Amino acid sequence: MRNWCARHPIGFMALYLVFYLACFAFLEKSILVPDLWVHCRLDDLIPFCKYAIVPYYMWFAWIPFTLFYILWRAPRADFWRVCLPLFAGMTLSLLFYLIVPNGLSLRPRSVPGTDIFAQAVRALYRSDTPTNVCPSIHVFNSVTLMLAYYRCSCFDAPRRRWMRPAAAVLCLAITASTMLLKLHSVIDVVFGILLALALDYAATVFQHEASPLGRQQRLARKQQRLPEWW
């Protein structure tokens, strides 16, 4: 299976997409009344903004764009370096939703206006239930992708360096949009960021241990621990 994934990265992404969408749809239909309601005082201080729907929807295009761009331009190791924490975090989030069903009650009772932004928000509210919110997958993915832009060597080229600050701005905009649209609590955002940082650190450690330098260091540590008579 590992060799097949290494040879077919696009097929691997497609299989995981099917798995993720199937699991998320199951959770959306099965968890109707959450066991845990997420809320904090900061949520009440954040105003609702229908224009935040623009960066929120950009998230859906940013993920495939980034993955395919890194697969096309960067070394294959950089592609798997972003996929490892990205897909692991999404899977862990789904598992947490299953173990601790959670939701929120922050959405406004009505979204006034007939403009395209108000209509888009109302459509989103109809299709997306206020459950399975903590940690925020929107935020987790955004932070993970932003870190990838600053790590991948393909963005070292002068003509591509602008993509790094652009990724940081987009990450901040998407993160803010989840709260401005009342789709996520500040708590969801914080845990999404923490999950991204934790898995990114774990992937860094794993990558170092799997590298030739890491294997040499492990061998050196083992030799240092051997008794003199050995």
N, C-alpha and C positions, 0 to 999 in steps of 0.2 A: 504493500500500500504506500509506503514511504517513497519507494522508487517511482511508483506511478504518479504520485503528487509532484515529485521533483521534475518529471518529464512533462507533466500536463498542468501547469499552474492555473491556466484559465479554467480547465475542467474542475480543478480543486475549488476555485472560487465559486463556480456555478453550483457545485454540490453543496458547499456550505451555505450559499444563499437559499437554496431550497430547504435545507435543514433549518436555518434560522427563521425563515418566513413561516414554515409549517409549525414550529414550536411557538412562535410569537402569536400566530393566529389561534392556536389551541389555548394559550394562556388568556388571550383577549376574550374568548368565548366562555371559558370555564371559570374565570375569576370575575364574578359580578359584584360581590361585596367584599372589599378588602378587609383583612384582619388588622392592618396597620394604616392609619391615616397620617400622612406626612404633612407637617405644617410647622412654621415658626413665625415669630413676630416680624421678621424682615420681609416675609412674603406679603404682609399687609401694607408695607411701605412702598412696594414696587408697583408702579402704575401699569395699567393695561395699555398696550400699543399694538394696534392692528397692523401697522407697517412692518413690524418685526417678522411678519410672515415671509418676507422676501429672503432674509438670511436663513430662516428656518428651512425653507424649501431648497435653498442652495446646498444644504447638507446632502440631499439625495443625489445630487450630481457630483459633489466634491469627492465622495468616497470612491466611486468607480473611476473618475478621472485620475485621482492620485495613484490608485493601485495600478491602473494600466500604464500610466506615465512612468512610474518607477519600474514596472516590468519591462517597458520598452527602452528606457534610457539608462537605468542604473544596473550595476552588477546583480546577478540573480540573488546573491547573499543579502543585498539590501532589500530586495522584494520580500524574501522570507522573514527578514528582520522586522518588518512592519506587520506582516500577516500574523506572526506568532502572537504578539500581545493583542492585536486587534481582534482576532477571532476568539482567542481565549477569554478576553474580557466580555465579549458579547455572550459567549456561552455561560460564563459565570453569572452574568446579570440575569439571564433567563432562569438559571438554576435558583438564584436568590428569589426571583419573583414567585417561583413555584413553592419554595420553602416558606417564604414570608410574603404572602400576598399583600401588596400595598397599593395605595391610591391617594388621591388628593381631591379636595373640594375648593378649588380656587377660581374656577372659570366664571366669568360674568354670566348673569342670567340671559343676557341678550347682547348681540353685537350690532349696534345701530349702523346704518349706512347701506347704500346700494352700490358703492364703488367696488372695484375688483378686489381690493384688500379685505374689506369686510366680508365679501362673498367667499373668498378663499379661506378666511378664518372659520366661518360657519361650516364650510365643507369639511375642513379639518376636524372640527369638533364632532361632526356627525360620523366621521369614519374612524376617529381615534378615541377610544374610551379613556377616562381619567384613572386608569389602573396601570400597574406595572411601570412605575415611574422612578423608583429608587433602587439602584443608582441610575442616573440618566444615561442612556446609551448614546443619545445625541451628543452630550457633553463628553462622554468617555471617548467616543470615536474622534471627535474634533480635536481633543488634546493629543490623542495618539497620532493622528495624521500630522498635526503641527510639529510634533517632535521628529517625525520622519523627515520632514522637509529640512530640518536643521542637521540631521544626521547623514542623510544620503549624499554620497559623493557627487551625484549628477547635478546637484544644485550648487556646486562649487564654481561652476563656469560663470564668468562675469555676466553673460547674457541671461542666466537663469537665477541669479542671486536675488532678484526682485521678488521671486516667488516665495522666498522665506518670510519676509515681513508681510507679504500679502496673505500668506497662510496664517500668520499670527493674528492679523486683523480679522480675517474670516472666522477663525476659531473664537475670538472674543465676541464677534457679532452673533454667531450661532449660539454660543453659551448664553448671552444676554437675551436672545430671542426666546429661549425656552421659558425664561421667567417673565418676560414682558407679555407673552401670549398666555400666561397663567397655565402652562402645560406642565411645569415642573416647579418644585419648591427649591429654595436655596439649599436645603438639605440634600436634595437629589443631585444638585450641581456639585456640591462639595464632595460627595461620595463618588461621583463620576470622575472628578479630577484626581482624587486619591487613588482610585482603582487604576486609572491610566498611568499615574506615576509609579505605582507599585509594580505593575506588570512590565512597564518599560525597564525598571531597574532589574527585575527578575530576568527579562530577556537579555539585558546587557551582561549579567553574570553568567547566564547560560552560554551566550555567545563567546565570552572570554574563556570559559572552562572548556568549550569544545574546540577552541583554536589551538594550533600547534604550540603557541607560547603558553597557553593555559595548561596544556598537558605536560609541558616541560616543567612548569612551576609545581604542579602536583607531584611529579616524579621527584623533584628536588626536595619537597617537603617530606615525602615518604622516606627518602634516604636519610634526611636529618633526624628522623624519629627512630631509625634503626639503632639497636644497641651496638656498642663498639665491637663486641665479640662476634657480631653477625658478619 
